[in-house]
Structure formats: C-alpha cells, structure tokens
Amino acid sequence: MAEAAPRFAPFLDGLWDASTQVQQNVYRRTAEALAAGRAANDLLLTPHDVRRRQEALRRLALDALGGDLPPDRPAPVARRTGSVRGDGHLVERLIVDVGDGVHIPANLYLPDGLAQPAGAVLFLCGHAPSGKAAPRYQAMCARLARAGLVTLSFDTIGQGERKSYLDASGREIIPANVPEHSHAGVQCWWTGDSLARYFVSDARRMLDYLTGRPEVDPRRVGVMGNSGGGTLTTWLMLVEPRLAAAAPSCFVSSREDYQRSGQAQDPEQIIPGGALHGLDHEDFLLAMAPRPALVMSANYDFFPVEGAVRTVARGRRFYQVMGSSALEHVRADGGHGLSPELAVAASAFFQRHLGGSATVLSDEPALQPDEALQCTVSGQISTDVPGSAKVFDLNMRRLAELDRREAGGGLPWLRARVNAGRRPREEFYPRWWEAQEPGVRKALWWAEHDIVSAAVVFDPPRPATGVDIVLLDRGTDDLPAHADACRRAARSGRHVVVMDVRASGALTPHRLNEFAPEAMYGTTFKLVSDLIGLADSLGAARVYDVLRAVEFARSEPGLGGGHDGGLGGGLPIRLVGAGQGAFLARLAGALEPGVAEVVCLTPALDPADLVRTRFYGPERDHQCLIPGMAHHCPKDRIDQALGARLIPGERWLTGEPLARVPSG
C-alpha cells in the first residue's frame, strides 16, 4: 500500500492563518496609495492646480490603456441599413466602419422637427445580451430624443450584434458580455494593454461620427452610460476633452468601498497602475471640472452608494475651485440598473446643459422589438462582415506592432516587475516542525513582512548533495501525485522542498465571493485584478516568493545553507516545476543565475502563444499573469538566460546527480 502524502492540516497545522495574507497585503497597499492620492488632491487650491492634475490624469489613463490611441484616422463611414419610427423621433439603423477592420452596429435617434444643429448624447450600454436593444437602454435613448437631443447608441464589444466567439451555427463558444470580456481582457494584459483600450477607442470613434453628423452641434455633445457603460463614461471623462457634459450611472463609488465588497470586475473596469498612482473615483469628477457632470446611484447597488456620496462630496470642492457648481448627484431606491427615476433625471440634466426641447418624459417610452433595431441581416456583424476585427485580432496585431517597433525590456524589465512594491523582513524567522512521516519536516518563513511561504521538506538519509525546490501546479495540494517522486529524489541525496507560493496550496486564500475560487471572477481573479491596479501581479509576486525561497535555502543551516553567504554558498539548488510551477521555475531561474538547474516536468505557459490562441486555457492560468510579459520578456529571452541549465524532466524523475555550479 502506497504511503499517504504528507500535507498541511488547516491553518498550516494550526500554526498560522495565511488565508487572508494576500488580501490584506493588497488592501493595505491600495489604501496607502489612495490616501496619498487624496492628500495630493487636497492641495489643489487654484484652477491652475486642477488643470495640471487633469493633464496628469489624462496621461495616466492613456498609459493605463497601453499608450496613446491612434491619432488622425479617417472619419468613420456609416452604412444605413434601415430605420424605424418612434414616438417623436426616427431611429436610423447603421453599421459604422471605424477603421482597423472594426464595424460597429449602431442606432441613431433623431428628434422630429430639428431646424438647426442640436445637442447630442453618446449613450454607452452596460452589460446586456441584446446590447443597444435592451429595454432600459433603448428607453433612455428615446427619452433623450424626446428631449430634443440627437442620441447615438451602439453595441459595445461582446454585446448585441457584436459577439466575438461564435461557431459556424452562431452558437456562443465563449458566452458574451462578462465572460467574453474576461477572456479577451487577460490576453490584452499579457500584451501590456488594457481591454479598455478597445472600448475607449470605439467610443471615441463613435463620438467622431456623432460630432460629424449635420444634425449635431459638436460643441454640445455629452456622454452617459449605465453599469459597464458607466465605466466607459468615466474613461471618457478622463481622456476626452470634447465632452460638454457627462452622466455615469451605477458605477461611481470609491475604489476602497468596492474593493472591500469582495467582488471582481471585468478587465476593462480595472485601471492598470491606477491605484498605485492614487487614482480614485473622485478623479473622474476632477477630470471633468468645471464641465457639468451628473453622478447617478442606485441605493441598493452592488457599487456601494456610500462610496459615491463621499466621492461626490470631495468632487464638489474641485468644482468650487474651478468656479462651478455643475456637479450633481441623484440617488434612487432600487438595485443595480438604470431605473426610470434615474433616466428622467438624466434626461433633464442633458436638456438643461446641452439644450433641446422642454419635453422630459416622466412616463415610460414605447419600446421597439429587438429586430426593429437590428442593423445586420443575420443578427451578428461577424456573419454579415466576414473578417471583421475582434479584440483577439487587434491585440494580436498590437503585440506584433510592439515587437516590430521596439525591443522589450528583457530580464531587467522582469526583475523590476518582480521586485516592485516588496517589503522583505530583515530575517526569514523560520518555523520548523516534524511531519508524521520519518524524514519529512514542515516549514514556514517570511517572504515579505506580511507574506509567509511554506513547504513540506523531504530530507535525504545521508548528508545532502543538493536542494530541490519543487513548485507544483497547486503547491502542496498536489503532493499526493508527486510524493513518491519526491521521496526518490530525497533518497538520491537531496533536500526536496515542496513549496507553496502565496495564494496556493496551504496558503490558498479564503473565498471572497460566490464564484469558484480559481475561476474567472473568483477569488484569485479578484486579487489579480486588485494587484494590477497597483501595477503588480500575482505572477510577479509568486516569482519573488521563489527567489526568496532560494535565498532562504542558502541561508538556512537545516538545508545545508549559511556557510559563506555568496552565490555559491550552501548546497547547489535546482528548481523543479510542474503546471503553473513550471512557469515560475523558468522565470526565477532566469533571474537568478546561481540556480544550478531548472527542470520542467510539464510544458510551461508561453505568454505570446497565449496571446495568439483564440481559445486558450485553462482559465485559472490568469494566476500566472505578468502584464506586458508577452512583449517585454518572451519565451526566447527566458530560454537564452537559462541556457544549458534547463534540463529535461526525466533527469529529475530518474534521480540523476546534480552538478554544483562553481561560485564566482
């Protein structure tokens, strides 16, 4: 009968609760950075101060998107596919070619009786399977048209007639809306961009089209959106100077309030590096001042209304500095969504600030059936316009463009990402204790001042000749499948340190929300997203943990370390990885030339290959994410750094001896 694999009991055998450590680390760092941002905003005392901060915010937002958006593109070209009459307005059905192979289905609501160019609103839909035809969204557009405002609504990425992952029969391979956004968003992060780059680019191009219509006065154009559309509205508030007014609904709160809720967000809702630079929701309002802005909140929303109240209160001071009182806040009882009460308030707001008739509907507009607003023949742009570009295509082109334009940062870039924001202790302060199996110990040590690492250690029966740090796909949770190999390696004369990096194995975080812990929008995805806001990543942090484990092994007498303190001090060290651990082992070995050998028991994740694979998986590999790595430090850079130190997995499995790497 096979021996049972030694593993940790809950809470590291009752010695330590590590289930909240990554969450607490991320929340602390976020709170510190946002507090610094608020303190800096408190020093904005003159209009010049505010304008300078607005320019900085615009630059920060563009950098978070991945850099400047393409300038001076040809005007969008629209093809009219039909129209339908509403109450007091006409709806044109359009397919708008915005360039780069992107075609966007859109509805243009034209008020009856326009005698001269009018004010206009770009309406941004939130997550809804039917996109622009969703009842609340078409009702909002009809209200605005009845108020005399030209209104353009369109299907954003993955919604309505713009679903990206369909088979030949039109079936969704990856569900639209939220799942599609996360799938494409992870690929954008690997490239070094945000999925929001494509949302913002589309919205600005549709703004180009709207302001170019003869019925529209380009000086009186506003933007509004709900939920995901509210998110996109705030992106435009940061980067788009043409806006005369803005009304985000069911999104504005505060970064800390939403973070504490435990909820994840779509990749386009995450501002890479935003929290690190103190960017909070109050900065969306600061960026608009003194232009009119209406924040709309649902009192029972999952975007905490208490955060919105504080954010608007702080935002009013920026408006006062700019000599304006044009920041408003409206709240309505109810859950998440553009309720009739909020819709009426938005109509009145835009009618006041953009002009239009005095008609603001208080009753519900008549709705059109979905097919009356459908712009394509088939119901999907990908069918009507074969080869139309999706985010996958654009991101793949973007990676190729970056690779052509400039060399990536290589290992120095990777080292900077791995070390950024870390706070190691002055000692490892290890704890050692015996496992029930003879020759097996357990240990924990401090990788950072608030992050522990842990390991199950198999000791050799005679003086050791080397140390193997083993990184399994799910850490020590995977020991049952590898325990015999670890015992063989120990019998061949090595300390075998089966390690848990942060948020894995015995260090797995407690669940933060209702989703499966490793699924998209589950606990690890939420923590990954929070780290991206700090210009950090779980992948980089885990590589740091491995490098600290190498230092620990060199310094720890119980692992043959502590003899001379140099790179050759202690016993020679080999990194052994499987699954996600193979990825970590390769990166840590590339960064630490003193590691004697790197062994991959399974193929390691290749970021560039993931970017080029439409249907990649498994989705839990978002835990490996290091944004920008596909460009800056691709697989060939890692291979070059490892050279002959990268050896086949069979050598470890058969227990071949490890040659010591000479010091110096």
VENVENBEL-V679189 format. One line per field, one symbol per residue. ss: DSSP state (a for helix, b for strand, c for the rest). phi: phi as a letter, one per 30 degrees, with the letter a starting at -180 (. if undefined). psi: psi as a letter, one per 40 degrees, with the letter a starting at -180 (. if undefined). A space follows every 10 residues. Layout:
ss = ???
phi = ???
psi = ???
This chain:
ss = ccccccccca aaaacccccc aaaaaaaaaa aaaaaaaaaa aaccccaaaa aaaaaaaaaa aaaaaccccc ccccccbbbb bbbbbbccbb bbbbbbbbbc cbbbbbbbbb bccccccbbb bbbbcccccc aaacaaaaaa aaaaaacccb bbbbcccccc cccccbcccc cbcccccaaa aaaaaaaaaa accccaaaaa aaaaaaaaaa aacccbbbbb bbbbbbcaaa aaaaaaaaac ccccbbbbbc ccccaaaaaa ccccccaaac cccccccccc caaaaaaacc cbbbbbbbcc ccccaaaaaa aaaaaaaaaa acccccbbbb bbccccccca aaaaaaaaaa aaaacccccc ccccccccca aaaccccccc aaaacccccc aaaaaaaaaa aaaaacccca aaaaaaaaac cccccccccc bbbbcccccb bbbbbbbbcc bbbbbbbbcc cccccbbbbb bcccaaaaaa aaaaaaaaaa accbbbbbbb ccccaaaccc cccccccccc ccaaaaaaaa aaaccccaaa aaaaaaaaaa aaaaacaaac cccccccccc ccbbbbbcca aaaaaaaaaa acccccbbbb ccccccaaaa acccccccaa aaaaccccaa aaccaaaaaa aaaaabbbaa aaaccccccc cccc
phi = .dddddbdde hhhidaccdc ddeddddddd dddddddddd ddcdcbeded dddddddddd dddddjjede chdeeecccd clabccdiac cdcbbcdcjh icbbdbcccc ddidcaecdb bcccdddaec hddeeddddd ddeddddicd bcbbddeibh cbdcbcdddi dddcediedd ddddddddde djcceeeddd eddddddedd dddddcdddb bcbbachedd ededededcc dddcabbdbh bdbadddded diddbdedcc ceiddecidb dddddeddec ddbbccbcdc dddedddddd ddeddddddd edibbccbbb bbdkdekdde dddddddddd ddccikdddb dccdddccde ddcdccddjb ddddbeiddc eedddddddd dddddadddi deddddddcd idbdddbdhd ccaddddeib bbabacdbdb bccbaccccd dbedcabccc cdeciddcee dbdddddddd ddjbdccdcc deibhdcedd dcaddeecde iddddddedd dddchbaded dddeeddddd ddddccedbi cidbiddcdi ddcbcbbbid dddddddddd dcddddbbbc dbedeceddd dccdcclddd deddebejde cdbdeddded ddhdddbddd dddciddcdd dedi
psi = hiiihhihii fffedhheee dddddddddd dddddddddd deeheidddd dddddddddd ddddeeiiih ifiiiihihh eaiihageih hhhihhheif ehhhhihhhh iifheihiii hhhhiahhde beehdddddd ddddddeehh hhiihiheib efidgiadee ihdhiibddd dddddddddd deiidddddd dddddddddd eehdehheeg hiiiiibddd ddddddddeh eeheiighhf dhbiddddde eeiiiideeh hhedddeehi ddddddddhe ihhhhhihdf iehhdddddd dddddddddd defifehihh iiiiahigid dddddddddd ddeeaaiehh hdihiiiiid ddehdiddeh ddddghehhi dddddddddd dddddiiiea ddddddddeh eigiididfi hiiiidhieh iiiiihdiee hiiiihhhii eihieihhhh gidfaededd eedddddddd defihhghih iifibeehii heaeihdeih eadddddddd dddefaiddd dddddddddd ddddehdefe aedeeadeia iihhhhiibd dddddddddd dgeehdihhh diiihhdddd dehdgiiide eedehhhedd ddgidddddd ddbeehiidd dddefiihhh hii.
